[in-house]
Amino acid sequence: MLAAMLRPAPVLALAVATLATLPVGPFAALGEAAPHGGKVVRVERRLGRSLGTPRYCLFNAPTVTVASCAGRAVEPGETITIITATQVIGRLHVTRVTPDTSCGAPSTWRVDGDFEGDGVLAPNGEVVIGVVDGGLDPRRARALALDTSPSGRLTDMEYYGFDTDGDGVVDLAFDHFNCDAQGAPSQAMTAQCFEAYAAAPKQYELRRLRIDVVPQC
C-alpha cells in the first residue's frame, strides 16, 4: 500500500522504494505565494520559538487516515496537521506506526490514525501534505509553492513550503535529496536525506533546523 502512496507528480503518488525518483517541486502548481527572497543559510540554529521536531507526511486524497512519513520517526500519540494550498483540512491523531525496514533500518513510516476534521479534501488522487510539529496555525496555515529548494541545491528531488501563520511568507520548509552516509549530497544514493528549515520570528531567512539521514537499499 505504501508503494501506491509515494509516486511523483504528475500522477501525484509517492513510493517508499523509489523516493529517489521523485520530481522537483510537487507543490509547484499549488497556491499563488512565492518563496521569500531572503538568503538561505545552511547552518543549524536554535530559533526563537518552539517548533518541536518538524517532519512531513504524504496522504493520497481522499484517504486521510493513512499517511507515509519520511525521515525521523513519528510516534503514536502525535498529531499530524493535514494541509493543502488553501487551508488546514483537519488533523490525524496517530494510533499506529509501521516502519519500512526493507533497507535494514527504518527509512519511511506508514502511519495510521483517527481523522479529526470536516472532511473537505483536495480532488481525488491529489497529494496532500501532513506536518508534524512546526507551529502551524490551524486557521491560517497553508502550503505554498517553492520555485527552488530551501537548500539552494538544484539537485534536490522534492521540496515543500508552508506559511504557518497566514502572512503569505514561507516560514517552514522541507527538502529531500540523495546523499552519502554523512549527509553530503551524492548521486551514489547510499542514503536519502531529509532536511527541515524554518524562519525565526519576523525574519525572512530560512535556516536549517535538522537533517535526517536514512539508508538506501
C-alpha atoms as an extended CHARMM CRD file, in Angstrom:
* protein
*
       217  EXT
         1         1  MET       CA              0.0000000000        0.0000000000        0.0000000000  PROA      1               0.0000000000
         2         2  LEU       CA              2.8950000000        2.3450000000        0.7350000000  PROA      2               0.0000000000
         3         3  ALA       CA              4.2240000000        1.8740000000       -2.7700000000  PROA      3               0.0000000000
         4         4  ALA       CA              0.9800000000        3.3210000000       -4.1490000000  PROA      4               0.0000000000
         5         5  MET       CA              1.2050000000        6.4270000000       -1.9490000000  PROA      5               0.0000000000
         6         6  LEU       CA              4.6760000000        7.6790000000       -2.7970000000  PROA      6               0.0000000000
         7         7  ARG       CA              4.8520000000        8.1960000000       -6.5910000000  PROA      7               0.0000000000
         8         8  PRO       CA              5.8960000000       11.5840000000       -8.0380000000  PROA      8               0.0000000000
         9         9  ALA       CA              3.8260000000       14.2190000000       -9.8520000000  PROA      9               0.0000000000
        10        10  PRO       CA              2.0980000000       14.3510000000      -12.2950000000  PROA      10              0.0000000000
        11        11  VAL       CA              0.4860000000       11.1160000000      -11.0920000000  PROA      11              0.0000000000
        12        12  LEU       CA              0.9500000000       12.5370000000       -7.5840000000  PROA      12              0.0000000000
        13        13  ALA       CA              1.5980000000        9.3500000000       -5.6800000000  PROA      13              0.0000000000
        14        14  LEU       CA              4.8990000000        8.6500000000       -3.9910000000  PROA      14              0.0000000000
        15        15  ALA       CA              6.6460000000        5.3300000000       -3.3880000000  PROA      15              0.0000000000
        16        16  VAL       CA              8.7430000000        4.2870000000       -0.4540000000  PROA      16              0.0000000000
        17        17  ALA       CA             11.0640000000        2.1730000000       -2.5620000000  PROA      17              0.0000000000
        18        18  THR       CA             11.5020000000        4.8800000000       -5.2130000000  PROA      18              0.0000000000
        19        19  LEU       CA             11.8790000000        8.0850000000       -3.2330000000  PROA      19              0.0000000000
        20        20  ALA       CA             14.9540000000        8.8690000000       -5.3150000000  PROA      20              0.0000000000
        21        21  THR       CA             12.7880000000        9.2400000000       -8.4350000000  PROA      21              0.0000000000
        22        22  LEU       CA             10.5590000000       11.9870000000       -7.0730000000  PROA      22              0.0000000000
        23        23  PRO       CA             10.3250000000       15.1660000000       -9.1760000000  PROA      23              0.0000000000
        24        24  VAL       CA             11.2820000000       18.6930000000       -8.2050000000  PROA      24              0.0000000000
        25        25  GLY       CA              8.6120000000       20.7730000000       -6.5450000000  PROA      25              0.0000000000
        26        26  PRO       CA              5.4450000000       18.6130000000       -6.3490000000  PROA      26              0.0000000000
        27        27  PHE       CA              3.6490000000       21.6530000000       -4.9180000000  PROA      27              0.0000000000
        28        28  ALA       CA              4.7660000000       23.9210000000       -7.7680000000  PROA      28              0.0000000000
        29        29  ALA       CA              1.2170000000       24.1990000000       -9.0800000000  PROA      29              0.0000000000
        30        30  LEU       CA             -0.3690000000       24.8770000000       -5.6940000000  PROA      30              0.0000000000
        31        31  GLY       CA             -1.1530000000       28.3120000000       -4.3380000000  PROA      31              0.0000000000
        32        32  GLU       CA             -0.0220000000       31.7090000000       -5.5300000000  PROA      32              0.0000000000
        33        33  ALA       CA              2.5600000000       32.6770000000       -2.9700000000  PROA      33              0.0000000000
        34        34  ALA       CA              6.2250000000       32.5610000000       -3.9220000000  PROA      34              0.0000000000
        35        35  PRO       CA              9.1010000000       31.8540000000       -1.5620000000  PROA      35              0.0000000000
        36        36  HSD       CA             10.5800000000       34.7420000000        0.3500000000  PROA      36              0.0000000000
        37        37  GLY       CA             13.6460000000       36.4470000000       -1.0290000000  PROA      37              0.0000000000
        38        38  GLY       CA             15.9450000000       36.1230000000        1.9520000000  PROA      38              0.0000000000
        39        39  LYS       CA             19.2880000000       34.3910000000        1.8790000000  PROA      39              0.0000000000
        40        40  VAL       CA             19.2380000000       30.6880000000        2.7350000000  PROA      40              0.0000000000
        41        41  VAL       CA             21.8470000000       29.8420000000        5.3530000000  PROA      41              0.0000000000
        42        42  ARG       CA             22.5300000000       26.1350000000        5.7190000000  PROA      42              0.0000000000
        43        43  VAL       CA             23.5340000000       26.1110000000        9.3750000000  PROA      43              0.0000000000
        44        44  GLU       CA             21.7510000000       24.5250000000       12.2790000000  PROA      44              0.0000000000
        45        45  ARG       CA             20.4780000000       27.0720000000       14.7930000000  PROA      45              0.0000000000
        46        46  ARG       CA             18.0080000000       27.3720000000       17.6290000000  PROA      46              0.0000000000
        47        47  LEU       CA             15.1170000000       29.6340000000       16.6920000000  PROA      47              0.0000000000
        48        48  GLY       CA             13.2140000000       31.9440000000       18.9880000000  PROA      48              0.0000000000
        49        49  ARG       CA             10.0970000000       29.7790000000       19.0650000000  PROA      49              0.0000000000
        50        50  SER       CA              9.2440000000       26.2050000000       19.8950000000  PROA      50              0.0000000000
        51        51  LEU       CA              8.7360000000       24.1260000000       16.7560000000  PROA      51              0.0000000000
        52        52  GLY       CA              9.1550000000       20.6770000000       18.2200000000  PROA      52              0.0000000000
        53        53  THR       CA             10.5760000000       18.3060000000       15.6210000000  PROA      53              0.0000000000
        54        54  PRO       CA              9.0740000000       19.2810000000       12.2410000000  PROA      54              0.0000000000
        55        55  ARG       CA              8.5170000000       16.3630000000        9.8510000000  PROA      55              0.0000000000
        56        56  TYR       CA              6.3050000000       15.8470000000        6.8080000000  PROA      56              0.0000000000
        57        57  CYS       CA              3.9680000000       13.0970000000        5.6740000000  PROA      57              0.0000000000
        58        58  LEU       CA              2.0940000000       12.4240000000        2.4270000000  PROA      58              0.0000000000
        59        59  PHE       CA             -1.5570000000       11.4950000000        2.0220000000  PROA      59              0.0000000000
        60        60  ASN       CA             -3.2140000000       10.2980000000       -1.1730000000  PROA      60              0.0000000000
        61        61  ALA       CA             -6.5980000000       12.0390000000       -1.0890000000  PROA      61              0.0000000000
        62        62  PRO       CA             -9.3260000000       11.2550000000       -0.3360000000  PROA      62              0.0000000000
        63        63  THR       CA             -7.7430000000        8.8550000000        2.1850000000  PROA      63              0.0000000000
        64        64  VAL       CA             -6.8800000000       10.8210000000        5.3290000000  PROA      64              0.0000000000
        65        65  THR       CA             -6.4560000000        8.0560000000        7.8930000000  PROA      65              0.0000000000
        66        66  VAL       CA             -3.2250000000        6.6330000000        6.4310000000  PROA      66              0.0000000000
        67        67  ALA       CA             -0.0320000000        8.5330000000        5.6090000000  PROA      67              0.0000000000
        68        68  SER       CA              3.5660000000        7.8440000000        4.6680000000  PROA      68              0.0000000000
        69        69  CYS       CA              6.0800000000        9.8830000000        6.6650000000  PROA      69              0.0000000000
        70        70  ALA       CA              9.7460000000       10.4660000000        5.8480000000  PROA      70              0.0000000000
        71        71  GLY       CA             12.8270000000       10.9720000000        7.9700000000  PROA      71              0.0000000000
        72        72  ARG       CA             12.7000000000       10.8590000000       11.7500000000  PROA      72              0.0000000000
        73        73  ALA       CA             10.0270000000        8.5700000000       13.1890000000  PROA      73              0.0000000000
        74        74  VAL       CA              6.5030000000        9.6560000000       14.0020000000  PROA      74              0.0000000000
        75        75  GLU       CA              5.2430000000        8.1900000000       17.2750000000  PROA      75              0.0000000000
        76        76  PRO       CA              1.7810000000        7.0050000000       18.3690000000  PROA      76              0.0000000000
        77        77  GLY       CA              0.0830000000        9.8300000000       20.2060000000  PROA      77              0.0000000000
        78        78  GLU       CA              1.4910000000       12.5530000000       17.9460000000  PROA      78              0.0000000000
        79        79  THR       CA             -0.7560000000       14.6830000000       15.7490000000  PROA      79              0.0000000000
        80        80  ILE       CA             -0.3410000000       15.3600000000       12.0230000000  PROA      80              0.0000000000
        81        81  THR       CA             -1.7990000000       18.6140000000       10.6760000000  PROA      81              0.0000000000
        82        82  ILE       CA             -3.2040000000       17.9500000000        7.1970000000  PROA      82              0.0000000000
        83        83  ILE       CA             -2.8220000000       20.9140000000        4.8750000000  PROA      83              0.0000000000
        84        84  THR       CA             -3.4580000000       21.9120000000        1.2410000000  PROA      84              0.0000000000
        85        85  ALA       CA             -2.6340000000       25.0190000000       -0.7800000000  PROA      85              0.0000000000
        86        86  THR       CA             -5.6500000000       26.7970000000        0.6450000000  PROA      86              0.0000000000
        87        87  GLN       CA             -6.2380000000       25.5990000000        4.1860000000  PROA      87              0.0000000000
        88        88  VAL       CA             -5.7600000000       23.1440000000        7.0190000000  PROA      88              0.0000000000
        89        89  ILE       CA             -8.3840000000       20.4640000000        6.4520000000  PROA      89              0.0000000000
        90        90  GLY       CA             -8.0160000000       18.5120000000        9.6620000000  PROA      90              0.0000000000
        91        91  ARG       CA             -5.7160000000       16.5690000000       11.9240000000  PROA      91              0.0000000000
        92        92  LEU       CA             -4.7130000000       12.9340000000       12.1860000000  PROA      92              0.0000000000
        93        93  HSD       CA             -4.2150000000       11.5760000000       15.6850000000  PROA      93              0.0000000000
        94        94  VAL       CA             -1.6120000000        8.8280000000       15.2420000000  PROA      94              0.0000000000
        95        95  THR       CA             -2.5720000000        5.4450000000       16.6730000000  PROA      95              0.0000000000
        96        96  ARG       CA             -0.1420000000        3.0980000000       14.9030000000  PROA      96              0.0000000000
        97        97  VAL       CA              3.2410000000        3.4570000000       13.1840000000  PROA      97              0.0000000000
        98        98  THR       CA              4.7220000000        0.7310000000       10.9650000000  PROA      98              0.0000000000
        99        99  PRO       CA              8.3530000000        1.1880000000        9.8470000000  PROA      99              0.0000000000
       100       100  ASP       CA              9.5880000000        0.1620000000        6.4320000000  PROA      100             0.0000000000
       101       101  THR       CA             12.6980000000       -1.8600000000        7.2060000000  PROA      101             0.0000000000
       102       102  SER       CA             13.4600000000       -3.1190000000        3.7060000000  PROA      102             0.0000000000
       103       103  CYS       CA             16.8870000000       -1.4610000000        3.9080000000  PROA      103             0.0000000000
       104       104  GLY       CA             17.7090000000       -2.9450000000        7.2890000000  PROA      104             0.0000000000
       105       105  ALA       CA             16.7640000000        0.2060000000        9.2020000000  PROA      105             0.0000000000
       106       106  PRO       CA             13.5580000000        2.2560000000        9.0650000000  PROA      106             0.0000000000
       107       107  SER       CA             13.5310000000        4.7210000000        6.1550000000  PROA      107             0.0000000000
       108       108  THR       CA              9.8840000000        5.6980000000        5.9410000000  PROA      108             0.0000000000
       109       109  TRP       CA              6.8830000000        5.1360000000        8.1470000000  PROA      109             0.0000000000
       110       110  ARG       CA              3.3160000000        4.0890000000        7.4650000000  PROA      110             0.0000000000
       111       111  VAL       CA              1.1270000000        5.9790000000        9.9040000000  PROA      111             0.0000000000
       112       112  ASP       CA             -2.4840000000        5.1110000000       10.7510000000  PROA      112             0.0000000000
       113       113  GLY       CA             -4.7490000000        7.2190000000       12.8980000000  PROA      113             0.0000000000
       114       114  ASP       CA             -8.0730000000        8.8360000000       13.6310000000  PROA      114             0.0000000000
       115       115  PHE       CA             -9.0740000000       11.8000000000       11.4590000000  PROA      115             0.0000000000
       116       116  GLU       CA            -10.4590000000       14.9340000000       13.0670000000  PROA      116             0.0000000000
       117       117  GLY       CA            -11.9030000000       17.4520000000       10.6320000000  PROA      117             0.0000000000
       118       118  ASP       CA            -14.7830000000       18.4190000000        8.3690000000  PROA      118             0.0000000000
       119       119  GLY       CA            -13.8040000000       16.0990000000        5.5240000000  PROA      119             0.0000000000
       120       120  VAL       CA            -13.1000000000       18.8520000000        2.9650000000  PROA      120             0.0000000000
       121       121  LEU       CA            -10.3560000000       17.4370000000        0.7590000000  PROA      121             0.0000000000
       122       122  ALA       CA             -8.4010000000       18.0880000000       -2.3910000000  PROA      122             0.0000000000
       123       123  PRO       CA             -9.5650000000       16.2870000000       -5.5610000000  PROA      123             0.0000000000
       124       124  ASN       CA             -9.2360000000       12.5270000000       -5.5470000000  PROA      124             0.0000000000
       125       125  GLY       CA             -5.6710000000       11.3750000000       -6.1900000000  PROA      125             0.0000000000
       126       126  GLU       CA             -4.0510000000       14.7240000000       -5.3710000000  PROA      126             0.0000000000
       127       127  VAL       CA             -1.1380000000       14.7690000000       -2.9520000000  PROA      127             0.0000000000
       128       128  VAL       CA             -1.9970000000       16.2830000000        0.4070000000  PROA      128             0.0000000000
       129       129  ILE       CA              0.7470000000       17.1070000000        2.9030000000  PROA      129             0.0000000000
       130       130  GLY       CA              0.7790000000       16.4330000000        6.6200000000  PROA      130             0.0000000000
       131       131  VAL       CA              3.0760000000       18.2670000000        9.0300000000  PROA      131             0.0000000000
       132       132  VAL       CA              4.1030000000       17.0230000000       12.4540000000  PROA      132             0.0000000000
       133       133  ASP       CA              5.0570000000       19.8900000000       14.7950000000  PROA      133             0.0000000000
       134       134  GLY       CA              6.2430000000       23.0650000000       13.0780000000  PROA      134             0.0000000000
       135       135  GLY       CA              3.9350000000       25.5500000000       14.7920000000  PROA      135             0.0000000000
       136       136  LEU       CA              1.1500000000       25.6710000000       12.1770000000  PROA      136             0.0000000000
       137       137  ASP       CA             -1.8200000000       27.9300000000       12.9210000000  PROA      137             0.0000000000
       138       138  PRO       CA             -4.8750000000       25.7150000000       12.2510000000  PROA      138             0.0000000000
       139       139  ARG       CA             -6.8830000000       28.6950000000       10.9510000000  PROA      139             0.0000000000
       140       140  ARG       CA             -4.2810000000       30.4180000000        8.7910000000  PROA      140             0.0000000000
       141       141  ALA       CA             -1.6100000000       27.9380000000        7.6750000000  PROA      141             0.0000000000
       142       142  ARG       CA             -1.3830000000       26.7330000000        4.0760000000  PROA      142             0.0000000000
       143       143  ALA       CA              1.0900000000       25.1020000000        1.7030000000  PROA      143             0.0000000000
       144       144  LEU       CA              2.9690000000       27.4730000000       -0.6190000000  PROA      144             0.0000000000
       145       145  ALA       CA              4.7310000000       26.8310000000       -3.9020000000  PROA      145             0.0000000000
       146       146  LEU       CA              8.5240000000       26.9690000000       -3.9250000000  PROA      146             0.0000000000
       147       147  ASP       CA             10.4590000000       27.8440000000       -7.0740000000  PROA      147             0.0000000000
       148       148  THR       CA             13.6380000000       26.3190000000       -5.6520000000  PROA      148             0.0000000000
       149       149  SER       CA             14.6420000000       24.0950000000       -2.7780000000  PROA      149             0.0000000000
       150       150  PRO       CA             15.2800000000       25.8560000000        0.5550000000  PROA      150             0.0000000000
       151       151  SER       CA             18.7840000000       24.3970000000        0.4400000000  PROA      151             0.0000000000
       152       152  GLY       CA             19.6260000000       26.2110000000       -2.7880000000  PROA      152             0.0000000000
       153       153  ARG       CA             20.6660000000       22.9250000000       -4.4200000000  PROA      153             0.0000000000
       154       154  LEU       CA             19.4150000000       22.3390000000       -7.9490000000  PROA      154             0.0000000000
       155       155  THR       CA             19.6260000000       18.5570000000       -7.4890000000  PROA      155             0.0000000000
       156       156  ASP       CA             17.0530000000       18.2260000000       -4.6950000000  PROA      156             0.0000000000
       157       157  MET       CA             14.2290000000       15.9360000000       -5.7730000000  PROA      157             0.0000000000
       158       158  GLU       CA             11.3210000000       17.3820000000       -3.8350000000  PROA      158             0.0000000000
       159       159  TYR       CA             10.6340000000       20.2670000000       -1.5330000000  PROA      159             0.0000000000
       160       160  TYR       CA              7.6450000000       21.7420000000        0.2460000000  PROA      160             0.0000000000
       161       161  GLY       CA              6.9920000000       25.1710000000        1.7120000000  PROA      161             0.0000000000
       162       162  PHE       CA              4.4620000000       26.3220000000        4.2950000000  PROA      162             0.0000000000
       163       163  ASP       CA              3.0760000000       29.6000000000        5.5260000000  PROA      163             0.0000000000
       164       164  THR       CA              2.4100000000       28.7230000000        9.1450000000  PROA      164             0.0000000000
       165       165  ASP       CA              0.6360000000       31.9340000000       10.1920000000  PROA      165             0.0000000000
       166       166  GLY       CA             -1.1540000000       33.3460000000        7.1260000000  PROA      166             0.0000000000
       167       167  ASP       CA              1.2060000000       36.2140000000        6.3150000000  PROA      167             0.0000000000
       168       168  GLY       CA              1.9560000000       34.9030000000        2.8120000000  PROA      168             0.0000000000
       169       169  VAL       CA              5.6040000000       34.1070000000        3.5700000000  PROA      169             0.0000000000
       170       170  VAL       CA              7.2550000000       30.6820000000        3.5890000000  PROA      170             0.0000000000
       171       171  ASP       CA              8.4590000000       30.1280000000        7.1370000000  PROA      171             0.0000000000
       172       172  LEU       CA              8.6760000000       26.3210000000        7.2630000000  PROA      172             0.0000000000
       173       173  ALA       CA             10.1160000000       24.1160000000        4.5050000000  PROA      173             0.0000000000
       174       174  PHE       CA             11.3760000000       20.6050000000        3.8290000000  PROA      174             0.0000000000
       175       175  ASP       CA             13.5870000000       19.0750000000        1.1540000000  PROA      175             0.0000000000
       176       176  HSD       CA             14.7590000000       15.6220000000        0.0720000000  PROA      176             0.0000000000
       177       177  PHE       CA             17.9370000000       14.6360000000       -1.8120000000  PROA      177             0.0000000000
       178       178  ASN       CA             20.3550000000       11.7870000000       -2.4830000000  PROA      178             0.0000000000
       179       179  CYS       CA             23.2700000000       11.7910000000       -0.0630000000  PROA      179             0.0000000000
       180       180  ASP       CA             26.0530000000        9.7370000000        1.4610000000  PROA      180             0.0000000000
       181       181  ALA       CA             26.0850000000        8.3000000000        4.9730000000  PROA      181             0.0000000000
       182       182  GLN       CA             27.4230000000       11.5970000000        6.3480000000  PROA      182             0.0000000000
       183       183  GLY       CA             24.6180000000       13.6640000000        4.8120000000  PROA      183             0.0000000000
       184       184  ALA       CA             26.6080000000       15.2190000000        1.9760000000  PROA      184             0.0000000000
       185       185  PRO       CA             24.8630000000       15.3860000000       -1.4340000000  PROA      185             0.0000000000
       186       186  SER       CA             25.8250000000       12.3680000000       -3.5320000000  PROA      186             0.0000000000
       187       187  GLN       CA             24.3300000000       10.7530000000       -6.6100000000  PROA      187             0.0000000000
       188       188  ALA       CA             25.7460000000        7.4190000000       -5.4220000000  PROA      188             0.0000000000
       189       189  MET       CA             22.4730000000        7.0990000000       -3.4960000000  PROA      189             0.0000000000
       190       190  THR       CA             23.9080000000        5.3280000000       -0.4720000000  PROA      190             0.0000000000
       191       191  ALA       CA             21.3580000000        7.2210000000        1.6290000000  PROA      191             0.0000000000
       192       192  GLN       CA             18.4250000000        9.6110000000        1.4080000000  PROA      192             0.0000000000
       193       193  CYS       CA             18.4900000000       12.9100000000        3.2870000000  PROA      193             0.0000000000
       194       194  PHE       CA             15.5500000000       14.9270000000        4.5600000000  PROA      194             0.0000000000
       195       195  GLU       CA             16.0700000000       18.4750000000        5.8220000000  PROA      195             0.0000000000
       196       196  ALA       CA             13.7840000000       20.8030000000        7.7650000000  PROA      196             0.0000000000
       197       197  TYR       CA             14.1020000000       24.6130000000        7.5490000000  PROA      197             0.0000000000
       198       198  ALA       CA             12.3590000000       27.3900000000        9.4540000000  PROA      198             0.0000000000
       199       199  ALA       CA             12.4910000000       31.1620000000        9.7960000000  PROA      199             0.0000000000
       200       200  ALA       CA             12.9210000000       32.9610000000       13.0930000000  PROA      200             0.0000000000
       201       201  PRO       CA             10.0090000000       35.2120000000       14.1300000000  PROA      201             0.0000000000
       202       202  LYS       CA              9.7210000000       38.3710000000       12.0000000000  PROA      202             0.0000000000
       203       203  GLN       CA             12.5930000000       37.2170000000        9.7980000000  PROA      203             0.0000000000
       204       204  TYR       CA             12.5160000000       36.0040000000        6.1960000000  PROA      204             0.0000000000
       205       205  GLU       CA             15.6520000000       33.8640000000        6.2120000000  PROA      205             0.0000000000
       206       206  LEU       CA             15.1400000000       30.1250000000        6.3150000000  PROA      206             0.0000000000
       207       207  ARG       CA             17.6970000000       28.3560000000        8.4440000000  PROA      207             0.0000000000
       208       208  ARG       CA             18.2450000000       24.6340000000        8.6370000000  PROA      208             0.0000000000
       209       209  LEU       CA             16.8540000000       23.0240000000       11.7520000000  PROA      209             0.0000000000
       210       210  ARG       CA             17.8070000000       19.4010000000       11.1490000000  PROA      210             0.0000000000
       211       211  ILE       CA             18.9080000000       16.7780000000        8.6640000000  PROA      211             0.0000000000
       212       212  ASP       CA             17.7600000000       13.1490000000        8.8410000000  PROA      212             0.0000000000
       213       213  VAL       CA             19.9160000000       10.5970000000        7.0150000000  PROA      213             0.0000000000
       214       214  VAL       CA             18.2150000000        7.2940000000        6.1740000000  PROA      214             0.0000000000
       215       215  PRO       CA             19.7690000000        4.2510000000        4.4300000000  PROA      215             0.0000000000
       216       216  GLN       CA             19.0970000000        3.4820000000        0.8030000000  PROA      216             0.0000000000
       217       217  CYS       CA             18.7670000000       -0.0910000000       -0.4620000000  PROA      217             0.0000000000
